[in-house]
Amino acid sequence: MTLIDGKATARAVRAELKTETERFERETGKKVGLAVVLVGNDPASQIYVKNKIKGCEETGIRSFAHYLPEDTTQEELLALIEGLVADENVHGILVQLPLPRHLDEGEVLKAIPPEKDVDGFHAENIGLLALGENGTVACTPLGVMELLKRYRVELSGKHAVVVGRSRIVGRPMALLLLNADATVTVCHSRTSDLKEQCLRADVLVAAVGKPRLITEDMVKKGAVVIDVGMNRTSQGLCGDVDFENVAKKAAYITPVPGGVGPMTIAMLLKNTVACARRKCK
Ligand code: GUN
C-alpha cells in the first residue's frame, strides 16, 4: 500500500509556484495578487483563510485580506467585490464559503468575473469543464487530479466512482475524471446500492462529509482511495473513509489530515498564478 502524501506534494507544488511568481515579476514588473474575503466568524473558515494567506506568503503572491463582520449587508459585500474586480493588482478573488445565511451566495459568486474566479465556481468555468476545455477548475478536485498525476495513477479506461455531488467537489471531480478518460459513476444520498457501486471502483473518491462512511467491505482490493472528507468529531478530525481498515485493501490511499487538504490551497495558488499569466500575457 502506498500512502499518498498530500503535505509533501503540496510543498513541492508551492516551491514550483515560487519560481513561477518570481519569473512573472521579472517579466511584467508586477506581483501576482490574490484577494481573500471572509465574512463573519466561522472558526473553520478562519483557519482556512489564515492558511491561504500563509500559502501566498510562501509562494511570493501578494495577498489582500478583507475581514468583514457577520452583519455585513449584501450591498456592502458586492461593493467590496466590485472594487476588487476593478483593481489591477488583484488577479484572483476568493470569497470564503459558506457565507452567513442572510447573504445570497449565488449573487455574490456571479459578481466575480470568470477571469478572476480562482475557485472555478463561475458558470462559465464550470461550463468549460463540462465541455472538456479546462478554464479555471475548482481547487479541491484539481488537487485530487494533481495527486493522481504525481503518483502516476492511470485513469484512462479505469472505473472511477465519486461519492458526493456537491458543486465544490463531487460534480467537478466527476467531470475531471471523465475528461481523463475514466468511466465515471457518481453516487449520492439517494443512491440505492452504494456498496455495490463502490466495489466496482478502481479509483474511489469520497466527498460527502460523513465520518467513516466508506468501510473495508465497500472497497475492491487494489483500489486507489481518495478521501476528501474533513469531519470534526469528538475524537478529532476524520475523513469519509475508515482509514485503518480500508488501508489494508487499497493500493493507494490518502490520509486525513495530510492528504487532499493541503493540495486544495496549493491549487488555489496555482490557479491564481494562472489567472495572472492569462491577464498579463
Ligand atoms: N469553503 C470550503 N471549501 C472552499 C473552497 O474551495 N473555496 C471557497 N471559496 N470556500 C470554501
Residues whose N, C-alpha, C, O or C-beta is under 5 A from the ligand:
A	BS01	GUN	V95 Q96 L97 P98 D119 C139
